Amino acid sequence: MTSVMIQPESSHAEAPLSSRGGMKSVLLHVQDDEGLEARLQAALAIVRASGGHLTCLHVTPMSAYAYAGFETYGGAYVLTDLLKQLEEHEAAMRTRIEAQLASEDVAWSYERQTSDPVSALVNSGALADLIVLGRSRHSQSSAYRAMSIFGDILATSHTPLLVYSNDQQRFDPLGPAVVAWNGSFEAANALRAALPLLKQASAVHIVSVDEDKHFDCPPLGASEYLSRHDVHAEMIRESKGTQSVDERLVATATSLGASYLVMGAYGHHRAREFLFGGVTRSLLKECIVPLVLAR
């Protein structure tokens, strides 16, 4: 089941920021969890800064209907009532979000699908510049944990992810940005994927934490690449000291007042689970700075 509501495109003739790049097509994962409003505001900020379009995608897992049939009362199935409640709840959420979007000066559309959440997000994100996700598990199915969704999308999609936490403050796409750089192919892919955002950043800091590893790209490769796109970045070399790599990255990003942290996601695909490397897993589970990820 798919339904779509489209808000007519505006000309954005009076939006001076639209000529500065940015993510023009943003896909927001809509589900009824405590982080929805924070994600929505972050997505709106990105679209507003670029003069782009926001697509809200609400996916009801097919398993949500299957699970409803197992709830009983006195031995009798109450499937009809439960499905009615599910439909009413989702309709109310859609009405609430559409009313909120109607008052925003951005172009938007709202889509609802009954499908596999990962497949729906990957397919809808194929022509998006960014997919905005939260860290909460899918609210309508225990089968879809946040880490699994991150991994499956990163393993099958070329679209970068913005992973936003429930308690993070207002997202500023024009603020300072930190790029985690270790010379890996994943870091290079993340850098290229985030370029539209980085072009809008007030400052870009490329942070390299000393590791006893050999990687594929030269130490100055990131700054040279950005300079060719008229993005001037500061190179910062950090020593781990007694901290882990992820702790050092977050501490540096925080001290620089970074709006977001760009980094490559490391791991390998196993069935429905993406087994992340230590740094990626730690930051995905808990990070006080929004993450822009690509693999």
C-alpha positions in Angstrom: 0.0 0.0 0.0 1.5 3.3 -1.1 0.0 6.8 -0.7 1.6 10.1 -1.6 0.9 13.7 -0.7 2.8 16.4 -2.6 3.2 20.0 -1.7 3.7 22.1 -4.9 7.3 23.1 -5.6 8.1 26.7 -4.8 10.4 28.8 -7.0 12.8 29.6 -4.1 13.6 32.8 -6.0 14.1 34.6 -2.7 16.3 32.0 -1.1 19.9 33.2 -1.5 21.3 30.1 0.2 20.0 27.9 -2.6 22.9 28.9 -4.9 25.5 27.7 -2.2 24.9 24.0 -2.8 23.6 21.8 0.0 21.5 18.7 -0.1 18.6 19.5 -2.5 16.7 16.2 -2.1 16.3 15.0 1.5 14.5 11.8 2.6 13.2 11.7 6.2 12.4 8.4 7.8 9.0 8.9 9.6 8.1 6.7 12.5 6.3 7.5 15.7 9.2 7.6 18.2 10.5 10.2 20.6 13.1 11.5 18.1 10.8 12.2 15.2 10.4 15.9 15.9 14.2 16.4 16.2 14.8 14.6 12.9 12.1 16.5 11.2 13.6 19.8 12.3 17.0 18.8 11.2 15.7 17.7 7.7 13.8 21.0 7.4 16.9 23.0 8.3 18.9 21.2 5.5 16.2 21.7 2.9 15.6 25.3 3.9 19.3 26.1 3.5 19.5 24.6 0.1 16.1 25.6 -1.3 15.5 21.9 -1.9 12.7 19.3 -1.3 11.8 17.2 1.7 10.3 13.8 1.2 8.8 12.2 4.4 8.6 8.5 4.1 6.5 6.5 6.6 6.9 2.8 6.2 4.7 0.3 8.1 6.4 -3.1 8.2 4.2 -5.9 7.0 5.1 -7.7 10.2 3.2 -5.0 12.1 -0.1 -6.5 10.7 1.1 -10.0 11.4 1.9 -9.3 15.0 -1.4 -7.7 15.5 -3.1 -11.0 14.9 -1.4 -12.6 17.8 -2.9 -10.4 20.5 -5.9 -12.2 22.0 -8.6 -11.5 24.6 -10.3 -14.4 26.2 -9.0 -16.7 23.4 -10.6 -14.7 20.6 -8.6 -12.7 18.1 -9.2 -9.0 18.0 -7.4 -8.5 14.8 -10.0 -6.2 13.2 -9.9 -3.8 16.2 -6.1 -3.8 16.3 -5.8 -3.1 12.6 -8.3 -0.3 12.9 -6.3 1.2 15.8 -3.1 1.0 13.8 -4.6 2.7 10.8 -6.1 5.5 12.9 -2.9 6.0 14.7 -0.9 6.3 11.5 -3.5 8.6 9.9 -3.4 10.9 12.9 0.4 11.1 12.7 0.2 11.9 9.0 -2.3 14.6 9.6 -0.2 16.1 12.4 3.0 16.2 10.3 1.3 17.5 7.2 -0.3 20.3 9.1 3.1 21.2 10.5 4.8 21.1 7.1 2.0 23.2 5.5 3.2 26.1 7.7 6.8 25.7 6.6 8.3 27.6 3.6 9.7 24.5 2.0 8.7 22.1 -0.8 7.7 18.7 0.6 5.9 15.5 0.0 4.5 12.7 2.3 4.6 9.1 1.3 3.3 6.1 3.1 4.2 2.5 2.3 3.5 -0.9 3.7 6.8 -2.7 3.0 10.1 -3.8 4.3 11.6 -0.5 5.9 15.1 -1.1 4.6 13.9 -1.8 1.0 11.6 1.2 1.0 14.3 3.6 2.3 16.9 2.3 -0.1 14.6 2.5 -3.1 13.2 5.9 -2.2 16.7 7.1 -1.4 18.1 6.2 -4.8 17.4 9.7 -6.0 17.9 11.5 -2.7 21.0 13.4 -1.6 20.6 12.4 2.0 18.6 10.0 4.2 17.8 11.2 7.7 17.4 8.5 10.3 17.1 8.3 14.1 18.7 5.9 16.6 15.4 4.4 17.9 14.3 0.9 16.7 11.4 0.8 14.4 8.4 1.6 16.6 6.0 -0.9 14.9 8.2 -4.0 14.8 10.8 -5.5 17.1 12.4 -7.1 14.0 13.9 -3.8 12.9 16.6 -2.5 15.3 18.3 0.8 14.4 21.7 -0.8 14.0 20.3 -3.4 11.5 18.6 -0.7 9.5 21.8 1.5 9.4 23.9 -1.5 8.3 21.5 -2.8 5.7 21.0 0.7 4.1 24.8 1.4 4.1 25.4 -2.0 2.5 23.0 -1.6 -0.3 22.6 2.2 -0.9 25.0 4.8 -2.3 23.1 7.6 -0.5 24.7 9.1 2.7 22.9 8.9 6.0 22.4 11.6 8.6 22.0 9.8 11.9 20.3 12.1 14.4 19.9 11.5 18.1 16.7 12.1 20.1 18.3 14.7 22.4 20.4 16.7 20.0 19.8 20.4 19.6 18.8 22.4 16.6 20.7 21.3 13.5 22.7 24.1 11.7 23.7 23.0 8.2 25.7 26.3 7.8 27.8 25.7 11.0 31.3 24.2 11.2 31.8 20.7 10.0 34.4 18.0 11.0 35.6 15.3 8.6 37.1 12.2 10.2 40.0 11.3 7.9 42.2 8.3 7.9 42.9 7.8 4.2 40.6 4.8 3.8 38.3 4.3 0.8 35.3 4.6 3.1 36.5 8.0 4.5 37.0 9.2 0.9 33.5 8.1 -0.1 32.0 9.8 2.9 33.9 13.0 2.0 32.6 13.0 -1.6 29.1 12.2 -0.5 29.0 15.1 2.0 30.5 17.7 -0.4 27.1 19.5 -0.9 26.8 20.0 2.8 30.5 20.9 3.2 30.2 23.7 0.6 27.7 25.4 2.9 29.7 25.0 6.2 31.1 28.1 7.8 34.3 26.1 8.4 35.6 22.6 7.6 38.1 20.8 9.8 39.7 17.6 8.6 40.6 15.6 11.7 43.1 12.7 11.6 43.7 10.6 14.7 47.0 8.9 14.8 46.6 5.1 14.2 49.2 2.5 13.5 47.5 1.4 10.2 48.2 1.8 6.5 45.4 3.3 4.4 45.0 3.9 0.7 44.7 7.7 0.2 47.4 10.3 1.0 47.3 12.3 4.2 46.6 15.5 2.3 44.2 13.9 -0.1 41.1 15.2 1.6 42.1 18.8 1.7 43.4 18.8 -1.9 40.1 17.3 -3.1 38.0 19.9 -1.2 40.2 22.8 -2.4 39.4 21.8 -6.0 35.7 22.4 -5.1 36.5 25.8 -3.5 36.2 24.4 0.0 39.1 25.5 2.2 39.7 23.1 5.1 42.0 23.1 8.1 44.0 19.9 8.8 44.1 18.8 12.4 46.2 15.9 13.6 45.3 14.4 16.9 46.9 11.9 19.2 44.7 9.4 20.9 46.5 9.5 24.1 44.5 7.5 26.7 41.3 7.9 24.7 39.8 5.7 22.0 39.6 7.0 18.4 35.9 7.6 18.6 36.3 9.5 21.9 39.1 11.7 20.4 37.0 12.4 17.4 33.9 13.4 19.4 36.0 15.5 21.8 37.6 17.4 18.9 34.3 17.9 17.1 32.7 19.2 20.3 35.5 21.6 21.1 35.3 23.0 17.5 31.5 23.5 17.9 30.9 21.2 14.9 27.3 20.9 13.6 28.0 17.4 12.3 30.8 14.8 11.9 31.4 13.2 8.5 32.9 9.8 8.6 33.2 6.5 6.6 31.4 3.5 7.9 33.4 0.3 8.2 32.1 -3.2 8.3 31.0 -6.2 6.3 27.5 -7.5 5.4 26.2 -10.7 7.0 22.6 -11.6 6.2 20.5 -8.8 7.7 23.2 -7.5 10.0 26.0 -5.1 9.2 28.9 -5.8 11.5 30.5 -2.4 12.1 34.0 -1.7 13.1 34.6 -0.5 16.6 34.7 3.2 15.9 31.6 3.2 13.7 29.6 1.0 16.1 30.5 3.2 19.1 29.5 6.4 17.4 26.3 5.0 16.0 25.2 3.8 19.4 25.8 7.1 21.1 27.3 10.3 19.8 26.5 13.9 20.9 27.3 15.2 17.4 25.1 14.3 14.4 26.8 11.8 12.0 27.0 12.0 8.2 27.9 8.4 7.1 28.7 6.7 3.9 30.5 3.6 3.0 
